Amino acid sequence: MTARPNRWLAGLAAALLLGLAQPAAAAFVGHGGPVKGIAITADGERMVSVSFDYSVIVWRLADGAALDVLYGHDAAVNDVVVLPGKRGFATAGDDGAVLLWGFGDTAPEAELLGHTGRVVDLDVTADGRHLASASWDRTVRIWDLANGAAFLQLDGHGGPVDAVAFTPDGELLVTAGAEGALRLWRVADGVQLAEWGGGPQAIHALVVDQAGETVYAAGSEGEVRRYGLGDGSALPGFRAGLPTPLFDLVLSPDGERLAATGMDGTISIWDTATGELDEILGGERNPLWSLAIDPAGRTIFAGGNDRTIRQWDLSSGLEIDEPAPLPDPETVAAATDEDVGAVVWRRCVACHTLDPDSANRAGPTLHGIFGRPIGAVEGYPYSDALADGDIVWTEETVAELFRKGPDVVTPGTKMPIQRITDEAELEALIDFLEREAMPGE
C-alpha cells in the first residue's frame, strides 16, 4: 500500500495547563469533510479522528496539535477504535478495508480484507484480542488481532449492518443495522443466542454498559432503546430532545451518563440510573456524526458535518472556546436560494471546493474545471480509473457525468454514485460552475 502525503496539518492554539494536561481549549479543525469517527487513548493524551475526506488525524489533546495526518483508505473513513495496551488503532472505510496503525507510523501496519461492502463500525475487546467489524455487505467479521485473520463471519442480518459492541468480558457481541433488529452472538463459535426488536427504524449505534447487563441502541426514530442482556427484556427507552435520527452513542467512564447525537446536531445526555434527560448541547451546526468522552469524564467531543471537532465541559454543559462561525461552504459570491445552480451545488460541497488555494476534500477542487484533463489536480490521490483516464472536462462531459452517473462514465471511480435527472437543474449547475469555477471568465 502506498502512503499518501500528509495534508491539512493543523497547529491549533496552546491551551492553559493546570496540573494534569487538559484538552485544548479550542475546536479541532483540519479535516476536509465530515468527521465520521473519534477515539481517545486510555491515557487521555491523544485523539484519533477519521473523515469522509479519506484522512485520519492524530491529535495531541494538551495543545490541539495535529501530530499526523494519515492516508491509507481508498475511500471515506467511517470509524476508528484505539487498541488496548498502546498498540495503536484500527480504522474502517467505504473501501471495505479495516486498517491497523501504530502511533507514529506513516502507513498502516496491516490490512484486514474480506468485506465486500463498506465497513461502518468497529469495536475491540477489552483485552485487545478480537476486533469486530460491521459492514453493508450484511455481515460482521470478528478478527484475531494476533494474526490479522477473520476467524468468524456472522451472517443473518437482512440488511446492512451498522453497529457492533462487545460485552466487557469479550465473550458476547451485539450487532444491529438497517433492519432494526439487535442480534446477540457468542464469540467463541459464532452462534446467535438471541434477536430483539426489528421493524422499519434502523439502528446506527450500540454501546454496552460496564457491567455487561444492558445494551443501548440508537436509531432513526430519535430514541435510545435498551435491552437487558441477561434475559433480552426491553427496558424503557431514552427519548432524545428532538425526534430525529441518532448516529452515535457514548457512555461516560463511570457509566452514569449516556450521550447521543445525530441529524439535528444536538447532543442529548441522560442520567442512566433515572433515564432523565439532563442536558441538550449544541444544535446550531447539524448534523453531528461522532462522539467521544475523555477518560477522566470531564469533556465530550463531537465530530460534525462542518469538518470540525468541538468540545463541551460535561460539568457545566458549556462549549469550550466555541469557534467562530466557519465560512459557509454551501454558497459563494452572491448565490442565494433563488440561484438554482447554487442550490444544486450544495450537494457537492462535502467533496469539492471552488477555491484554488483550499485543500482538496474527498474530491479535488473544481477550480478551473473546464478544459482540464481528468486526474490532473496536483497532489490529489486519484483512483486508477481517473488517473489513467482520457476525458477532458467540458460543459458537455460534466453534464454527461451527471446524466449517466460516475459509475458509467468513469467506471472504477470512488466518486459517490449520483445523477441529476432534471435537465433544468443540470443546466443551472453547469452555468453556476462556468460563473464560479472558471477564473477570469
C-alpha positions, 0 to 999 in steps of 0.5 A: 500500500502506498502512503499518501502525503500528509495534508491539512496539518493543523497547529491549533492554539496552546491551551492553559495547563493546570496540573494534569494536561487538559484538552485544548481549549479550542475546536479541532479543525483540519479535516476536509469533510465530515468527521465520521469517527473519534477515539481517545487513548486510555491515557487521555493524551491523544485523539484519533479522528477519521473523515469522509475526506479519506484522512485520519488525524492524530491529535495531541489533546494538551495543545490541539496539535495535529501530530499526523495526518494519515492516508491509507483508505481508498475511500471515506473513513467511517470509524476508528477504535484505539487498541488496548495496551498502546498498540495503536488503532484500527480504522474502517472505510467505504473501501471495505478495508479495516486498517491497523496503525501504530502511533507514529507510523506513516502507513498502516501496519496491516490490512484486514480484507474480506468485506465486500461492502463498506465497513461502518463500525468497529469495536475491540475487546477489552483485552485487545484480542478480537476486533469486530467489524460491521459492514453493508455487505450484511455481515460482521467479521470478528478478527484475531488481532494476533494474526490479522485473520477473520476467524468468524463471519456472522451472517443473518442480518437482512440488511446492512449492518451498522453497529457492533459492541462487545460485552466487557468480558469479550465473550458476547457481541451485539450487532444491529443495522438497517433492519432494526433488529439487535442480534446477540452472538457468542464469540467463541463459535459464532452462534446467535443466542438471541434477536430483539426488536426489528421493524422499519427504524434502523439502528446506527449505534450500540454501546454496552454498559460496564457491567455487561447487563444492558445494551443501548441502541440508537436509531432513526426514530430519535430514541435510545432503546435498551435491552437487558442482556441477561434475559433480552427484556426491553427496558424503557427507552431514552427519548432524545430532545428532538425526534430525529435520527441518532448516529452515535452513542457514548457512555461516560467512564463511570457509566452514569451518563449516556450521550447521543447525537445525530441529524439535528446536531444536538447532543442529548445526555441522560442520567442512566440510573433515572433515564432523565434527560439532563442536558441538550448541547449544541444544535446550531451546526447539524448534523453531528456524526461522532462522539467521544468522552475523555477518560477522566469524564470531564469533556465530550467531543463531537465530530460534525458535518462542518469538518470540525471537532468541538468540545463541551465541559460535561460539568457545566454543559458549556462549549469550550472556546466555541469557534467562530462561525466557519465560512459557509461552504454551501454558497459563494459570491452572491448565490442565494436560494433563488440561484438554482445552480447554487442550490444544486451545488450544495450537494457537492460541497462535502467533496469539492471546493471552488477555491484554488488555494483550499485543500482538496476534500474527498474530491479535488477542487473544481477550480478551473474545471473546464478544459482540464484533463481528468486526474490532473489536480496536483497532489490529489490521490486519484483512483486508477480509473481517473488517473489513467483516464482520457476525458477532458472536462467540458460543459458537455462531459460534466453534464454527461457525468451527471446524466449517466452517473460516475459509475458509467462514465468513469467506471472504477471511480470512488466518486459517490454514485449520483445523477441529476435527472432534471435537465433544468437543474443540470443546466443551472449547475453547469452555468453556476460552475462556468460563473464560479469555477472558471477564473477570469471568465 
